[in-house]
Amino acid sequence: VDHAIEVVDAFQDQILYLEQETLLRPHMDSVKLLHMLSADITLHKRTLNPLQTLVYGMRRYDLDRCLALAASASGSGDIDVSKVKGFMSHQSKVYLADVHDHLEYVLASLEMFETVTENLISYSFNALSYDMNQTMRRLTLATIIFFPLTFLTGYFGMNFTHMSSIEGSDVLFWKICIPCLFALVLLFTWSDVVKAVRYLKRRSLSARVFRAHMMGSKGSLSLPM
């Protein structure tokens, strides 16, 4: 059991290291190590659970076993309980109680470590999914920006014999592209624009409140005593 406590301490150090790696920079290597660690923790739990049950039964039912053996040996059910003693001494029962407490601590720690590893695995996948969503968001924004340019470039690049709009300079092209570009970008990013405006308003309000608080603090400090 004392060696099991050392194993728990080693698990804790490993989980702290993986937690730091996952929170700072989640990647698939950490997820693999977390899966291996979770499997190892589950194996230790399955190994120590029967041992805890065995220790508890040895300490709790020692006198009951002696009573059952005495009753079967005498052939009658009338046994003086005060004259029957268990196989274990008082020191042995105290020792088994200590062992049971240590096993309970080890199993509770393993249960906590298993929960932490599962949470870190979920966080890693959520973080990687968020990064992927941000990448797709940037690609979508680039597509929105270049979509009107591509459409108008294809329109003005048609090989018609008589097309007055493509004769002369390219000023007409940019006069159409720039308003369309701004309109489409504003249309597809309107929610982000609203969020940015609200964020700037909150920052401005917080700055005004902070300046007012600082001015009030300076005024209270300058009052004569």
Salt bridges, closest charged atoms under 4 A:
ASP2 OD1 - HIS102 ND1 3.92
GLU6 OE1 - HIS3 ND1 3.75
ASP40 OD1 - HIS44 ND1 3.17
ASP62 OD1 - ARG65 NH2 3.94
ASP64 OD2 - ARG60 NH1 3.71
ASP98 OD1 - HIS102 NE2 3.30
GLU111 OE1 - LYS45 NZ 2.54
GLU114 OE1 - LYS45 NZ 2.71
ASP192 OD2 - ARG137 NH2 2.13
